[in-house]
Amino acid sequence: MCETGLLADLLAHETRVWQALVAGDPAADAALLADEFTGLYPDGFAGRDDHAGQLAQGPTVATFTLTQARVLDLAPDVALLAYHARYTRPKGGAAEQMWVSSIWQRAGAGWINIFSQDTPCDAPFIPV
């Protein structure tokens, strides 16, 4: 698959994750995550059940836009998708934003998310 096609394919799958957050649909969310999914967030690590479990009380996102997406082919049938996300919460408030990197592995005719890292970007970047 060409890089443009791979980017579009992975971005479509990633968008489905975000749509599950908007719908408050834990089953749709879990279906896109590998059993051994690992998420790395500002408050620590989370597994598949943690990620889907956040939706037990309903939607966690009201609106979202994903921009500046790029893909890095890591190995046969494994690729990293990186992008900027801007989103609002269901109870209102200011828009939030973060950089996301997620690793996807080909699974049958589609892809399954095996790793994701969210990096909030509301503060100015100060290199280490």
N, C-alpha and C positions, 0 to 999 in steps of 0.2 A: 504494500500500500504506500502511495506517495505521502510525503510529509503533510501536504495540505489535506489529503483525505483522512490521514490518521488524526490530525488536529481536529477536524470537523467531527469525526466519529467519537473521539474521547470527550470533546466539549459537549456533544449531545448526551453522552452518558452522565457527565458531571452535572449537566443541567437537570437531568432526572433526579439526581440526589437533592438538589436545591428545591425542585418542585415538590418532592416528598416533605421537605421541611416546611414549605408553604401550606401544603395540604394537611400537615400533621399526621402523616401516614407512616407509622413505624414499619409495616410490612413492606411497603414499596422501598423504603430506605434500606432495610436489611437485605432485600433482594439484590441490591447493587453492591453490597459489601461482602468480601470474602469472610468465611468463618473465622479465619485468623487475622482479620483486619486489625491494624493498629493505627490509632490516631494520636497525634502529638499536638497538644493545645497549650495555651498559656498556663492552664492549671494542672497539666500533667498528661499522662497517657490515658487512652480510652480504647476499649474494644468494640466489637460490632454491637453487642448488646447495650453498651453504654450509649453509642451513637444513636441507635434506633430507640432506645429507652427514653431519650430526652423528649420524644414526641408523645409520651404517655399522657401528658397534660394538654396536648393539642399542638398547633403550629408554633414553631420557634422563629419563623421568618415571615414577614408580610410581603415584601417585594425584594427583588434582587436584580443586579446586572453584573455580568461577568465580562471583563474586558482584558485587553493586552495578553491574550492567551498565546502560549507557545508550547511546543512539544519537544521532548527529547527522547529519542528512541534508545532505550537502555540495553535491550537484548531481544532476541526473537520473541515476539508476542508479549513484550513488557515495555511500557513507555511511561514517562513522567509528563504530566500535564501541569503547567504552572500558569497562574492568572491572577488578576486583581478582582476582588469581589466588593461590591458596594451593596448594602442591604439595610432594610428597616425591620424593626421588631413589630409584632402584632399589637402591642400596647402603645405604639407611637414612640416618640423621642427622635433624637437626631439620627441621621443615617450613620451607620458604622461601616468601616472598611478594613480589609485585610488582604494580604497576599496568601495564596493557597498553592501548595504543591501536592499533587496526588499521583500515586503510582497505580497504574492499571495493568492487569494481566488478561490476555485473551482467554475467554472461556466460551467454547462453542462458537456460535455466530456473533457473540457480543464480547463485552469486557466486564471484569469484576474489579472493584477497587480493593487494593490490598494495603495501602498506606496513604495517610493524608496528614499534612501539617498546615496549621493556620497560624499566620503571623500578623497580629494586629498592626496597622500602620497609621494610626491616628497621631502618633508622636513623630517628631522629626528623626530621620535616620542618623545615627552617630556610629560610624564604623569602629570596630574594636581593634 
